[in-house]
Amino acid sequence: MAEGKMNTGTRVEQIAGLAFLILLLAGCFVVLRPFLSAILWALVISFSTWPVYAWVERRLGGRKGLAAMVTTLSIAALVVVPLVLIGSSLTDEIAAAIVWIRTVLQEGLP
């Protein structure tokens, strides 16, 4: 009869532990929800650039820190440089669009 009481207590502890775990996972999801897209993009980028990192590491003689730095800077340059070029041309186009809109507002459509 003592085993039945201990088994019931163990069962209650298991259910309480499982409920706490589910509550903890739900809380983690609520906290991480705004960052899920960034986390998924980080996973995609790290998975797709792993062969580049491995190649750079082999070329640098197994120096992992240096390989990580070179790979990160290279990928950042490949992403940032085109964005800067597009951004600078976009600012010129926006300035021209603002002049055109002011002209249309003052003089009307041609």
Phi, psi and omega in degrees: 000328178295328179294323180298319179291320180292321179295321178294318178296319178295320180296318178296318178297321178295316179295317179296318178297318178294318178297318178296319179296317178296318178297319179295317178296319178297319178296318177298319179297318180296320180290318184275350184306316179295340185257003185298318180295320178295321179295318179295318177297320178299319178296316180296314182294316181293322179292318184283336180261002180301318178299325177296314179300316180297320179295315179296320179298318178297319181293332181264013175074031176084010178279099188293317181297315179294320178296320178295319180294314180297316180296316181297315180294322179295314180294320178298318179296321179293333180268318187285317184301310177298324178295321178294317179296316178295318180297319180292320178290327179293323178295322176297317180294322179293319178298317178295322179294322179295318177298316180297316180296319178296320178297316180295322179292326181279317187255346183089173180290146178292000000 
